[in-house]
Amino acid sequence: MSGEGHPPDQQPEEPDPHADHRRFSAAAWSVPSYLLSGMAVYGGLGWLLDRWLGTSALFPIGILVGLGLALYLVYIRYGR
């Protein structure tokens, strides 16, 4: 019997000293991305509705709504 079915001896994994830096770096890129994409998507929807309805107030409202939703998402994801 050659020890079939038994896992090979493994060394315990050492903690990664750069894990915290990578998490911070990912958050540093994702937070502005959330903010910009929220404003772009909802501002774009507001602009389309403005063009369709012949108004001029929905574009800035869309930008503010997108910013507010993006801030809420950032708070839920990173603020807790």
PDB file of N, CA, C and O in Angstrom, chain B, residues numbered from 101:
ATOM      1  N   MET B 101       0.842  -1.172   0.000  1.00  0.00           N
ATOM      2  CA  MET B 101       0.000   0.000   0.000  1.00  0.00           C
ATOM      3  C   MET B 101       0.889   1.238   0.000  1.00  0.00           C
ATOM      4  O   MET B 101       1.840   1.358   0.772  1.00  0.00           O
ATOM      5  N   SER B 102       0.549   2.116  -0.867  1.00  0.00           N
ATOM      6  CA  SER B 102       1.374   3.314  -1.025  1.00  0.00           C
ATOM      7  C   SER B 102       0.733   4.540  -0.393  1.00  0.00           C
ATOM      8  O   SER B 102       1.152   5.665  -0.665  1.00  0.00           O
ATOM      9  N   GLY B 103      -0.263   4.340   0.435  1.00  0.00           N
ATOM     10  CA  GLY B 103      -0.886   5.485   1.094  1.00  0.00           C
ATOM     11  C   GLY B 103      -1.910   6.175   0.224  1.00  0.00           C
ATOM     12  O   GLY B 103      -2.127   7.379   0.359  1.00  0.00           O
ATOM     13  N   GLU B 104      -2.546   5.433  -0.666  1.00  0.00           N
ATOM     14  CA  GLU B 104      -3.550   6.041  -1.528  1.00  0.00           C
ATOM     15  C   GLU B 104      -4.732   6.527  -0.700  1.00  0.00           C
ATOM     16  O   GLU B 104      -5.115   5.894   0.283  1.00  0.00           O
ATOM     17  N   GLY B 105      -5.293   7.630  -1.097  1.00  0.00           N
ATOM     18  CA  GLY B 105      -6.439   8.181  -0.397  1.00  0.00           C
ATOM     19  C   GLY B 105      -6.070   9.128   0.720  1.00  0.00           C
ATOM     20  O   GLY B 105      -6.944   9.759   1.315  1.00  0.00           O
ATOM     21  N   HIS B 106      -4.796   9.234   1.012  1.00  0.00           N
ATOM     22  CA  HIS B 106      -4.342  10.153   2.056  1.00  0.00           C
ATOM     23  C   HIS B 106      -3.741  11.379   1.394  1.00  0.00           C
ATOM     24  O   HIS B 106      -2.986  11.251   0.430  1.00  0.00           O
ATOM     25  N   PRO B 107      -4.063  12.571   1.894  1.00  0.00           N
ATOM     26  CA  PRO B 107      -3.476  13.780   1.297  1.00  0.00           C
ATOM     27  C   PRO B 107      -1.983  13.837   1.583  1.00  0.00           C
ATOM     28  O   PRO B 107      -1.538  13.387   2.638  1.00  0.00           O
ATOM     29  N   PRO B 108      -1.211  14.381   0.660  1.00  0.00           N
ATOM     30  CA  PRO B 108       0.230  14.512   0.906  1.00  0.00           C
ATOM     31  C   PRO B 108       0.466  15.513   2.028  1.00  0.00           C
ATOM     32  O   PRO B 108      -0.357  16.388   2.299  1.00  0.00           O
ATOM     33  N   ASP B 109       1.600  15.355   2.659  1.00  0.00           N
ATOM     34  CA  ASP B 109       1.955  16.301   3.725  1.00  0.00           C
ATOM     35  C   ASP B 109       2.118  17.687   3.125  1.00  0.00           C
ATOM     36  O   ASP B 109       2.842  17.883   2.149  1.00  0.00           O
ATOM     37  N   GLN B 110       1.425  18.645   3.733  1.00  0.00           N
ATOM     38  CA  GLN B 110       1.495  20.017   3.246  1.00  0.00           C
ATOM     39  C   GLN B 110       1.946  20.916   4.372  1.00  0.00           C
ATOM     40  O   GLN B 110       1.596  20.720   5.536  1.00  0.00           O
ATOM     41  N   GLN B 111       2.725  21.899   4.000  1.00  0.00           N
ATOM     42  CA  GLN B 111       3.145  22.901   4.962  1.00  0.00           C
ATOM     43  C   GLN B 111       1.989  23.869   5.175  1.00  0.00           C
ATOM     44  O   GLN B 111       1.291  24.201   4.217  1.00  0.00           O
ATOM     45  N   PRO B 112       1.769  24.330   6.395  1.00  0.00           N
ATOM     46  CA  PRO B 112       0.717  25.349   6.588  1.00  0.00           C
ATOM     47  C   PRO B 112       1.079  26.610   5.820  1.00  0.00           C
ATOM     48  O   PRO B 112       2.235  27.031   5.790  1.00  0.00           O
ATOM     49  N   GLU B 113       0.064  27.205   5.201  1.00  0.00           N
ATOM     50  CA  GLU B 113       0.305  28.406   4.409  1.00  0.00           C
ATOM     51  C   GLU B 113       0.613  29.596   5.304  1.00  0.00           C
ATOM     52  O   GLU B 113      -0.016  29.800   6.342  1.00  0.00           O
ATOM     53  N   GLU B 114       1.593  30.368   4.876  1.00  0.00           N
ATOM     54  CA  GLU B 114       1.957  31.564   5.623  1.00  0.00           C
ATOM     55  C   GLU B 114       1.018  32.693   5.236  1.00  0.00           C
ATOM     56  O   GLU B 114       0.603  32.766   4.079  1.00  0.00           O
ATOM     57  N   PRO B 115       0.670  33.574   6.161  1.00  0.00           N
ATOM     58  CA  PRO B 115      -0.192  34.710   5.801  1.00  0.00           C
ATOM     59  C   PRO B 115       0.528  35.631   4.823  1.00  0.00           C
ATOM     60  O   PRO B 115       1.739  35.835   4.907  1.00  0.00           O
ATOM     61  N   ASP B 116      -0.238  36.173   3.909  1.00  0.00           N
ATOM     62  CA  ASP B 116       0.308  37.066   2.891  1.00  0.00           C
ATOM     63  C   ASP B 116       0.483  38.455   3.486  1.00  0.00           C
ATOM     64  O   ASP B 116      -0.498  39.074   3.898  1.00  0.00           O
ATOM     65  N   PRO B 117       1.715  38.959   3.540  1.00  0.00           N
ATOM     66  CA  PRO B 117       1.921  40.286   4.144  1.00  0.00           C
ATOM     67  C   PRO B 117       1.367  41.424   3.289  1.00  0.00           C
ATOM     68  O   PRO B 117       1.214  42.540   3.787  1.00  0.00           O
ATOM     69  N   HIS B 118       1.065  41.170   2.020  1.00  0.00           N
ATOM     70  CA  HIS B 118       0.579  42.217   1.133  1.00  0.00           C
ATOM     71  C   HIS B 118      -0.933  42.165   0.927  1.00  0.00           C
ATOM     72  O   HIS B 118      -1.456  42.903   0.092  1.00  0.00           O
ATOM     73  N   ALA B 119      -1.643  41.322   1.658  1.00  0.00           N
ATOM     74  CA  ALA B 119      -3.083  41.173   1.465  1.00  0.00           C
ATOM     75  C   ALA B 119      -3.826  42.461   1.812  1.00  0.00           C
ATOM     76  O   ALA B 119      -4.750  42.846   1.096  1.00  0.00           O
ATOM     77  N   ASP B 120      -3.444  43.129   2.888  1.00  0.00           N
ATOM     78  CA  ASP B 120      -4.115  44.376   3.275  1.00  0.00           C
ATOM     79  C   ASP B 120      -3.886  45.468   2.235  1.00  0.00           C
ATOM     80  O   ASP B 120      -4.790  46.248   1.934  1.00  0.00           O
ATOM     81  N   HIS B 121      -2.694  45.518   1.696  1.00  0.00           N
ATOM     82  CA  HIS B 121      -2.391  46.517   0.667  1.00  0.00           C
ATOM     83  C   HIS B 121      -3.233  46.281  -0.586  1.00  0.00           C
ATOM     84  O   HIS B 121      -3.726  47.235  -1.188  1.00  0.00           O
ATOM     85  N   ARG B 122      -3.404  45.012  -0.987  1.00  0.00           N
ATOM     86  CA  ARG B 122      -4.211  44.704  -2.171  1.00  0.00           C
ATOM     87  C   ARG B 122      -5.682  45.037  -1.931  1.00  0.00           C
ATOM     88  O   ARG B 122      -6.355  45.530  -2.836  1.00  0.00           O
ATOM     89  N   ARG B 123      -6.192  44.775  -0.724  1.00  0.00           N
ATOM     90  CA  ARG B 123      -7.584  45.123  -0.414  1.00  0.00           C
ATOM     91  C   ARG B 123      -7.789  46.631  -0.465  1.00  0.00           C
ATOM     92  O   ARG B 123      -8.785  47.102  -1.014  1.00  0.00           O
ATOM     93  N   PHE B 124      -6.861  47.388   0.099  1.00  0.00           N
ATOM     94  CA  PHE B 124      -6.965  48.847   0.071  1.00  0.00           C
ATOM     95  C   PHE B 124      -6.869  49.364  -1.361  1.00  0.00           C
ATOM     96  O   PHE B 124      -7.604  50.272  -1.748  1.00  0.00           O
ATOM     97  N   SER B 125      -5.972  48.790  -2.138  1.00  0.00           N
ATOM     98  CA  SER B 125      -5.814  49.214  -3.522  1.00  0.00           C
ATOM     99  C   SER B 125      -7.079  48.932  -4.332  1.00  0.00           C
ATOM    100  O   SER B 125      -7.483  49.752  -5.156  1.00  0.00           O
ATOM    101  N   ALA B 126      -7.702  47.784  -4.103  1.00  0.00           N
ATOM    102  CA  ALA B 126      -8.948  47.461  -4.808  1.00  0.00           C
ATOM    103  C   ALA B 126     -10.051  48.445  -4.426  1.00  0.00           C
ATOM    104  O   ALA B 126     -10.812  48.886  -5.287  1.00  0.00           O
ATOM    105  N   ALA B 127     -10.144  48.790  -3.148  1.00  0.00           N
ATOM    106  CA  ALA B 127     -11.153  49.749  -2.700  1.00  0.00           C
ATOM    107  C   ALA B 127     -10.863  51.139  -3.253  1.00  0.00           C
ATOM    108  O   ALA B 127     -11.782  51.883  -3.595  1.00  0.00           O
ATOM    109  N   ALA B 128      -9.591  51.481  -3.338  1.00  0.00           N
ATOM    110  CA  ALA B 128      -9.231  52.803  -3.851  1.00  0.00           C
ATOM    111  C   ALA B 128      -9.615  52.964  -5.316  1.00  0.00           C
ATOM    112  O   ALA B 128      -9.870  54.083  -5.761  1.00  0.00           O
ATOM    113  N   TRP B 129      -9.660  51.884  -6.065  1.00  0.00           N
ATOM    114  CA  TRP B 129     -10.082  51.956  -7.463  1.00  0.00           C
ATOM    115  C   TRP B 129     -11.583  51.794  -7.612  1.00  0.00           C
ATOM    116  O   TRP B 129     -12.172  52.383  -8.518  1.00  0.00           O
ATOM    117  N   SER B 130     -12.213  51.019  -6.757  1.00  0.00           N
ATOM    118  CA  SER B 130     -13.636  50.746  -6.952  1.00  0.00           C
ATOM    119  C   SER B 130     -14.525  51.895  -6.467  1.00  0.00           C
ATOM    120  O   SER B 130     -15.585  52.123  -7.050  1.00  0.00           O
ATOM    121  N   VAL B 131     -14.135  52.612  -5.438  1.00  0.00           N
ATOM    122  CA  VAL B 131     -14.973  53.707  -4.929  1.00  0.00           C
ATOM    123  C   VAL B 131     -15.161  54.805  -5.979  1.00  0.00           C
ATOM    124  O   VAL B 131     -16.302  55.182  -6.243  1.00  0.00           O
ATOM    125  N   PRO B 132     -14.094  55.338  -6.592  1.00  0.00           N
ATOM    126  CA  PRO B 132     -14.339  56.343  -7.644  1.00  0.00           C
ATOM    127  C   PRO B 132     -15.076  55.762  -8.846  1.00  0.00           C
ATOM    128  O   PRO B 132     -15.831  56.466  -9.516  1.00  0.00           O
ATOM    129  N   SER B 133     -14.858  54.486  -9.116  1.00  0.00           N
ATOM    130  CA  SER B 133     -15.571  53.856 -10.232  1.00  0.00           C
ATOM    131  C   SER B 133     -17.064  53.804  -9.968  1.00  0.00           C
ATOM    132  O   SER B 133     -17.864  54.069 -10.865  1.00  0.00           O
ATOM    133  N   TYR B 134     -17.449  53.463  -8.733  1.00  0.00           N
ATOM    134  CA  TYR B 134     -18.863  53.470  -8.378  1.00  0.00           C
ATOM    135  C   TYR B 134     -19.455  54.871  -8.533  1.00  0.00           C
ATOM    136  O   TYR B 134     -20.543  55.035  -9.085  1.00  0.00           O
ATOM    137  N   LEU B 135     -18.735  55.869  -8.046  1.00  0.00           N
ATOM    138  CA  LEU B 135     -19.249  57.238  -8.090  1.00  0.00           C
ATOM    139  C   LEU B 135     -19.409  57.734  -9.530  1.00  0.00           C
ATOM    140  O   LEU B 135     -20.439  58.305  -9.888  1.00  0.00           O
ATOM    141  N   LEU B 136     -18.394  57.514 -10.336  1.00  0.00           N
ATOM    142  CA  LEU B 136     -18.465  57.987 -11.724  1.00  0.00           C
ATOM    143  C   LEU B 136     -19.506  57.227 -12.536  1.00  0.00           C
ATOM    144  O   LEU B 136     -20.248  57.824 -13.316  1.00  0.00           O
ATOM    145  N   SER B 137     -19.559  55.922 -12.356  1.00  0.00           N
ATOM    146  CA  SER B 137     -20.526  55.146 -13.143  1.00  0.00           C
ATOM    147  C   SER B 137     -21.956  55.438 -12.707  1.00  0.00           C
ATOM    148  O   SER B 137     -22.856  55.456 -13.547  1.00  0.00           O
ATOM    149  N   GLY B 138     -22.189  55.668 -11.417  1.00  0.00           N
ATOM    150  CA  GLY B 138     -23.534  56.024 -10.962  1.00  0.00           C
ATOM    151  C   GLY B 138     -23.995  57.338 -11.555  1.00  0.00           C
ATOM    152  O   GLY B 138     -25.129  57.463 -12.017  1.00  0.00           O
ATOM    153  N   MET B 139     -23.095  58.329 -11.538  1.00  0.00           N
ATOM    154  CA  MET B 139     -23.464  59.618 -12.122  1.00  0.00           C
ATOM    155  C   MET B 139     -23.652  59.509 -13.631  1.00  0.00           C
ATOM    156  O   MET B 139     -24.547  60.144 -14.187  1.00  0.00           O
ATOM    157  N   ALA B 140     -22.819  58.713 -14.299  1.00  0.00           N
ATOM    158  CA  ALA B 140     -22.924  58.586 -15.755  1.00  0.00           C
ATOM    159  C   ALA B 140     -24.204  57.863 -16.162  1.00  0.00           C
ATOM    160  O   ALA B 140     -24.890  58.291 -17.091  1.00  0.00           O
ATOM    161  N   VAL B 141     -24.530  56.774 -15.476  1.00  0.00           N
ATOM    162  CA  VAL B 141     -25.708  55.989 -15.853  1.00  0.00           C
ATOM    163  C   VAL B 141     -26.993  56.766 -15.585  1.00  0.00           C
ATOM    164  O   VAL B 141     -27.841  56.902 -16.468  1.00  0.00           O
ATOM    165  N   TYR B 142     -27.131  57.271 -14.364  1.00  0.00           N
ATOM    166  CA  TYR B 142     -28.370  57.975 -14.032  1.00  0.00           C
ATOM    167  C   TYR B 142     -28.437  59.365 -14.682  1.00  0.00           C
ATOM    168  O   TYR B 142     -29.523  59.847 -15.003  1.00  0.00           O
ATOM    169  N   GLY B 143     -27.283  60.004 -14.875  1.00  0.00           N
ATOM    170  CA  GLY B 143     -27.271  61.247 -15.631  1.00  0.00           C
ATOM    171  C   GLY B 143     -27.645  61.011 -17.081  1.00  0.00           C
ATOM    172  O   GLY B 143     -28.352  61.818 -17.684  1.00  0.00           O
ATOM    173  N   GLY B 144     -27.171  59.899 -17.646  1.00  0.00           N
ATOM    174  CA  GLY B 144     -27.547  59.546 -19.005  1.00  0.00           C
ATOM    175  C   GLY B 144     -29.024  59.246 -19.137  1.00  0.00           C
ATOM    176  O   GLY B 144     -29.658  59.644 -20.113  1.00  0.00           O
ATOM    177  N   LEU B 145     -29.575  58.544 -18.159  1.00  0.00           N
ATOM    178  CA  LEU B 145     -31.027  58.295 -18.177  1.00  0.00           C
ATOM    179  C   LEU B 145     -31.809  59.599 -18.067  1.00  0.00           C
ATOM    180  O   LEU B 145     -32.821  59.781 -18.743  1.00  0.00           O
ATOM    181  N   GLY B 146     -31.337  60.506 -17.211  1.00  0.00           N
ATOM    182  CA  GLY B 146     -31.986  61.808 -17.086  1.00  0.00           C
ATOM    183  C   GLY B 146     -31.895  62.610 -18.366  1.00  0.00           C
ATOM    184  O   GLY B 146     -32.858  63.270 -18.756  1.00  0.00           O
ATOM    185  N   TRP B 147     -30.737  62.560 -19.033  1.00  0.00           N
ATOM    186  CA  TRP B 147     -30.577  63.257 -20.298  1.00  0.00           C
ATOM    187  C   TRP B 147     -31.516  62.703 -21.367  1.00  0.00           C
ATOM    188  O   TRP B 147     -32.132  63.459 -22.117  1.00  0.00           O
ATOM    189  N   LEU B 148     -31.619  61.354 -21.427  1.00  0.00           N
ATOM    190  CA  LEU B 148     -32.534  60.741 -22.395  1.00  0.00           C
ATOM    191  C   LEU B 148     -33.983  61.134 -22.120  1.00  0.00           C
ATOM    192  O   LEU B 148     -34.737  61.437 -23.044  1.00  0.00           O
ATOM    193  N   LEU B 149     -34.367  61.128 -20.842  1.00  0.00           N
ATOM    194  CA  LEU B 149     -35.734  61.530 -20.498  1.00  0.00           C
ATOM    195  C   LEU B 149     -35.964  63.008 -20.809  1.00  0.00           C
ATOM    196  O   LEU B 149     -37.050  63.391 -21.244  1.00  0.00           O
ATOM    197  N   ASP B 150     -34.943  63.839 -20.587  1.00  0.00           N
ATOM    198  CA  ASP B 150     -35.065  65.261 -20.940  1.00  0.00           C
ATOM    199  C   ASP B 150     -35.307  65.435 -22.433  1.00  0.00           C
ATOM    200  O   ASP B 150     -36.163  66.218 -22.845  1.00  0.00           O
ATOM    201  N   ARG B 151     -34.557  64.710 -23.229  1.00  0.00           N
ATOM    202  CA  ARG B 151     -34.723  64.814 -24.685  1.00  0.00           C
ATOM    203  C   ARG B 151     -36.095  64.317 -25.119  1.00  0.00           C
ATOM    204  O   ARG B 151     -36.726  64.898 -26.002  1.00  0.00           O
ATOM    205  N   TRP B 152     -36.552  63.236 -24.490  1.00  0.00           N
ATOM    206  CA  TRP B 152     -37.828  62.627 -24.867  1.00  0.00           C
ATOM    207  C   TRP B 152     -39.008  63.496 -24.440  1.00  0.00           C
ATOM    208  O   TRP B 152     -39.970  63.669 -25.188  1.00  0.00           O
ATOM    209  N   LEU B 153     -38.920  64.044 -23.217  1.00  0.00           N
ATOM    210  CA  LEU B 153     -40.024  64.836 -22.675  1.00  0.00           C
ATOM    211  C   LEU B 153     -39.914  66.330 -22.993  1.00  0.00           C
ATOM    212  O   LEU B 153     -40.880  67.064 -22.783  1.00  0.00           O
ATOM    213  N   GLY B 154     -38.787  66.792 -23.485  1.00  0.00           N
ATOM    214  CA  GLY B 154     -38.607  68.206 -23.791  1.00  0.00           C
ATOM    215  C   GLY B 154     -38.405  69.059 -22.554  1.00  0.00           C
ATOM    216  O   GLY B 154     -38.762  70.237 -22.557  1.00  0.00           O
ATOM    217  N   THR B 155     -37.850  68.503 -21.515  1.00  0.00           N
ATOM    218  CA  THR B 155     -37.588  69.251 -20.279  1.00  0.00           C
ATOM    219  C   THR B 155     -36.083  69.472 -20.134  1.00  0.00           C
ATOM    220  O   THR B 155     -35.301  69.056 -20.989  1.00  0.00           O
ATOM    221  N   SER B 156     -35.690  70.121 -19.055  1.00  0.00           N
ATOM    222  CA  SER B 156     -34.262  70.333 -18.820  1.00  0.00           C
ATOM    223  C   SER B 156     -33.861  70.077 -17.369  1.00  0.00           C
ATOM    224  O   SER B 156     -32.726  70.364 -16.992  1.00  0.00           O
ATOM    225  N   ALA B 157     -34.756  69.550 -16.559  1.00  0.00           N
ATOM    226  CA  ALA B 157     -34.446  69.368 -15.139  1.00  0.00           C
ATOM    227  C   ALA B 157     -34.029  67.953 -14.774  1.00  0.00           C
ATOM    228  O   ALA B 157     -33.485  67.742 -13.690  1.00  0.00           O
ATOM    229  N   LEU B 158     -34.263  66.991 -15.630  1.00  0.00           N
ATOM    230  CA  LEU B 158     -34.025  65.603 -15.241  1.00  0.00           C
ATOM    231  C   LEU B 158     -32.554  65.200 -15.329  1.00  0.00           C
ATOM    232  O   LEU B 158     -32.126  64.285 -14.626  1.00  0.00           O
ATOM    233  N   PHE B 159     -31.785  65.860 -16.171  1.00  0.00           N
ATOM    234  CA  PHE B 159     -30.355  65.541 -16.270  1.00  0.00           C
ATOM    235  C   PHE B 159     -29.626  65.797 -14.946  1.00  0.00           C
ATOM    236  O   PHE B 159     -28.961  64.890 -14.446  1.00  0.00           O
ATOM    237  N   PRO B 160     -29.725  67.005 -14.357  1.00  0.00           N
ATOM    238  CA  PRO B 160     -29.043  67.198 -13.065  1.00  0.00           C
ATOM    239  C   PRO B 160     -29.647  66.357 -11.945  1.00  0.00           C
ATOM    240  O   PRO B 160     -28.931  65.926 -11.042  1.00  0.00           O
ATOM    241  N   ILE B 161     -30.944  66.123 -11.995  1.00  0.00           N
ATOM    242  CA  ILE B 161     -31.565  65.264 -10.982  1.00  0.00           C
ATOM    243  C   ILE B 161     -31.026  63.843 -11.109  1.00  0.00           C
ATOM    244  O   ILE B 161     -30.765  63.184 -10.103  1.00  0.00           O
ATOM    245  N   GLY B 162     -30.861  63.370 -12.343  1.00  0.00           N
ATOM    246  CA  GLY B 162     -30.306  62.035 -12.564  1.00  0.00           C
ATOM    247  C   GLY B 162     -28.887  61.918 -12.051  1.00  0.00           C
ATOM    248  O   GLY B 162     -28.514  60.897 -11.473  1.00  0.00           O
ATOM    249  N   ILE B 163     -28.091  62.960 -12.260  1.00  0.00           N
ATOM    250  CA  ILE B 163     -26.718  62.939 -11.752  1.00  0.00           C
ATOM    251  C   ILE B 163     -26.710  62.869 -10.227  1.00  0.00           C
ATOM    252  O   ILE B 163     -25.939  62.106  -9.646  1.00  0.00           O
ATOM    253  N   LEU B 164     -27.555  63.654  -9.584  1.00  0.00           N
ATOM    254  CA  LEU B 164     -27.607  63.649  -8.118  1.00  0.00           C
ATOM    255  C   LEU B 164     -28.134  62.325  -7.572  1.00  0.00           C
ATOM    256  O   LEU B 164     -27.636  61.826  -6.563  1.00  0.00           O
ATOM    257  N   VAL B 165     -29.134  61.760  -8.230  1.00  0.00           N
ATOM    258  CA  VAL B 165     -29.659  60.455  -7.794  1.00  0.00           C
ATOM    259  C   VAL B 165     -28.582  59.385  -7.958  1.00  0.00           C
ATOM    260  O   VAL B 165     -28.401  58.548  -7.073  1.00  0.00           O
ATOM    261  N   GLY B 166     -27.869  59.407  -9.084  1.00  0.00           N
ATOM    262  CA  GLY B 166     -26.790  58.451  -9.299  1.00  0.00           C
ATOM    263  C   GLY B 166     -25.682  58.590  -8.278  1.00  0.00           C
ATOM    264  O   GLY B 166     -25.144  57.591  -7.801  1.00  0.00           O
ATOM    265  N   LEU B 167     -25.339  59.814  -7.942  1.00  0.00           N
ATOM    266  CA  LEU B 167     -24.322  60.053  -6.925  1.00  0.00           C
ATOM    267  C   LEU B 167     -24.788  59.546  -5.567  1.00  0.00           C
ATOM    268  O   LEU B 167     -24.022  58.913  -4.839  1.00  0.00           O
ATOM    269  N   GLY B 168     -26.034  59.823  -5.229  1.00  0.00           N
ATOM    270  CA  GLY B 168     -26.566  59.353  -3.943  1.00  0.00           C
ATOM    271  C   GLY B 168     -26.604  57.830  -3.852  1.00  0.00           C
ATOM    272  O   GLY B 168     -26.240  57.262  -2.822  1.00  0.00           O
ATOM    273  N   LEU B 169     -27.036  57.174  -4.909  1.00  0.00           N
ATOM    274  CA  LEU B 169     -27.069  55.711  -4.896  1.00  0.00           C
ATOM    275  C   LEU B 169     -25.665  55.120  -4.849  1.00  0.00           C
ATOM    276  O   LEU B 169     -25.438  54.103  -4.193  1.00  0.00           O
ATOM    277  N   ALA B 170     -24.726  55.753  -5.541  1.00  0.00           N
ATOM    278  CA  ALA B 170     -23.345  55.269  -5.507  1.00  0.00           C
ATOM    279  C   ALA B 170     -22.744  55.439  -4.108  1.00  0.00           C
ATOM    280  O   ALA B 170     -22.040  54.552  -3.624  1.00  0.00           O
ATOM    281  N   LEU B 171     -23.015  56.564  -3.465  1.00  0.00           N
ATOM    282  CA  LEU B 171     -22.526  56.757  -2.095  1.00  0.00           C
ATOM    283  C   LEU B 171     -23.132  55.731  -1.142  1.00  0.00           C
ATOM    284  O   LEU B 171     -22.450  55.219  -0.254  1.00  0.00           O
ATOM    285  N   TYR B 172     -24.409  55.437  -1.333  1.00  0.00           N
ATOM    286  CA  TYR B 172     -25.049  54.411  -0.507  1.00  0.00           C
ATOM    287  C   TYR B 172     -24.390  53.049  -0.731  1.00  0.00           C
ATOM    288  O   TYR B 172     -24.154  52.312   0.226  1.00  0.00           O
ATOM    289  N   LEU B 173     -24.094  52.710  -1.982  1.00  0.00           N
ATOM    290  CA  LEU B 173     -23.444  51.443  -2.281  1.00  0.00           C
ATOM    291  C   LEU B 173     -22.047  51.375  -1.677  1.00  0.00           C
ATOM    292  O   LEU B 173     -21.649  50.332  -1.158  1.00  0.00           O
ATOM    293  N   VAL B 174     -21.307  52.463  -1.738  1.00  0.00           N
ATOM    294  CA  VAL B 174     -19.981  52.502  -1.129  1.00  0.00           C
ATOM    295  C   VAL B 174     -20.094  52.339   0.377  1.00  0.00           C
ATOM    296  O   VAL B 174     -19.298  51.614   0.973  1.00  0.00           O
ATOM    297  N   TYR B 175     -21.053  52.990   1.004  1.00  0.00           N
ATOM    298  CA  TYR B 175     -21.248  52.845   2.437  1.00  0.00           C
ATOM    299  C   TYR B 175     -21.583  51.405   2.808  1.00  0.00           C
ATOM    300  O   TYR B 175     -21.036  50.872   3.773  1.00  0.00           O
ATOM    301  N   ILE B 176     -22.471  50.774   2.055  1.00  0.00           N
ATOM    302  CA  ILE B 176     -22.849  49.398   2.359  1.00  0.00           C
ATOM    303  C   ILE B 176     -21.659  48.470   2.181  1.00  0.00           C
ATOM    304  O   ILE B 176     -21.449  47.562   2.986  1.00  0.00           O
ATOM    305  N   ARG B 177     -20.886  48.694   1.138  1.00  0.00           N
ATOM    306  CA  ARG B 177     -19.796  47.767   0.839  1.00  0.00           C
ATOM    307  C   ARG B 177     -18.568  47.988   1.726  1.00  0.00           C
ATOM    308  O   ARG B 177     -17.964  47.016   2.179  1.00  0.00           O
ATOM    309  N   TYR B 178     -18.187  49.233   1.983  1.00  0.00           N
ATOM    310  CA  TYR B 178     -16.929  49.509   2.683  1.00  0.00           C
ATOM    311  C   TYR B 178     -17.103  50.201   4.022  1.00  0.00           C
ATOM    312  O   TYR B 178     -16.159  50.227   4.812  1.00  0.00           O
ATOM    313  N   GLY B 179     -18.266  50.760   4.309  1.00  0.00           N
ATOM    314  CA  GLY B 179     -18.427  51.541   5.518  1.00  0.00           C
ATOM    315  C   GLY B 179     -18.734  50.744   6.768  1.00  0.00           C
ATOM    316  O   GLY B 179     -18.607  51.254   7.881  1.00  0.00           O
ATOM    317  N   ARG B 180     -19.122  49.543   6.599  1.00  0.00           N
ATOM    318  CA  ARG B 180     -19.479  48.745   7.776  1.00  0.00           C
ATOM    319  C   ARG B 180     -18.318  47.994   8.326  1.00  0.00           C
ATOM    320  O   ARG B 180     -18.460  47.277   9.317  1.00  0.00           O
TER     321      ARG B 180
END
